[in-house]
Amino acid sequence: MQNRPTEEAAKQVHRRSGKTNSRNLVRASHFRKIIWANSESCWSPTKNREKAALLPHQSPTKIEQNFRSNSTSSFKMAEKGKDISEHADNITLVESDNENMPPSMNLMENDMLGGDVAKVPEVGMKFEDENKMFEFYKRYAYDIGFPVRKRNSKKDDDGILRYITFVCSREGKRRRNTSSTLKPQPTIQSGCNARITASSDICGVWRINTVHLEHNHKTSPSKSRLYRCNRELSAHVKRRLEVNDIAGIPLHKSYNSAVVEAGGYENMTCIEKDCRNYVEQIRRLRLGEGDAVAIQSYFSKMQAQCSGFYFSMDLDEELRLKNIFWADNRSRQAYKEFGDVVTFDTTYLTNKYDMPFAPFVGVNHHGQSTLLGCGLLSNENTDTFVWLFRTWLECMHSQAPNGIITDQDRAMQNAITIVFPNTKHRWCL
């Protein structure tokens, strides 16, 4: 008979290791499987009898090395070799020195965000920052089929963000001025309570505190790409739209070309409206040949003639003129006397570039309007207004007005809160 290793030999290995817990039993089962697989397939009484006799007297690591060497030198059977290699890998994992790993902080990594199925939010999940947490929640919302947005946030006394809430975009209900409206304005808000709340500790790690997953409306994963939070223009599409617009190709043809290239509407990450808005923004930045140089040359000439003349130009990443502000010495001197209350409005004038004209206007002692500076803007978002207000404040020797009057534009409100925190803000009628 062939001298096969017995089950008693495998048990002796674990008696010599000095461990008798349940994990050793698991290891013993792995050893028995490998030994019997080896013996049944390619056991040789002349070559392997001495090796089999030595197995009970060797450590598990030595056993692993012996079987690895046998599988590479003696065993040429492909299927059996795979089975032995898999069991040998199991031994390596079990015999690791770090069997009892200390508990560590379970931060959500990027590979979890990029999986095929998004993980469901749970209380206690931790993230490195609020942006990664929002991307995690947005990925989950994309798979379920609902839009998300940031509901509110709160900072501590040092101005550091500590609390934040992400909700379904259908959260809340729009208030109506009259109850007898014949044609109410359509809205997606339905009072949905789906949300997550989180807070950060002193180390800046964010932890989910509460989770509500139930919705009071239907969800549609097929429409997730159409929600505003998921729409974006790739760099390739932006470049194609810009080149086609310069060539005079209509926008709808450029969009149809992008759809064909993407393989259908279901593969598009944007809609035609997004492309149209981008083209309009690019047209504002694309001044006529020599216009930007002419503006800079003219303002430099004015500044040379009058030292009190002030101007500032804002450029984008491609060094194109984005926004511009200027004020002469008369306006700067008038602000010192009549700068207690200022009005600001961007609907005063437009030009052939469709760039909003934004004047700062005050009232003198005769009750007449006086110009306190003005600018041309590429768009009317919060970042643009923040740049304009900070530039104007620097021009006026960092002296903020006591009050400012604007229309009910949300971007203006946000910029005023950032640049003029102590200024009273009122809406014009």
Summary of the structure (lengths in Angstrom):
residues: 429
radius of gyration: 35.1
end to end distance: 104.8
largest distance: 120.7
contacts: 1128
relative contact order: 0.05
helix: 44%
strand: 17%
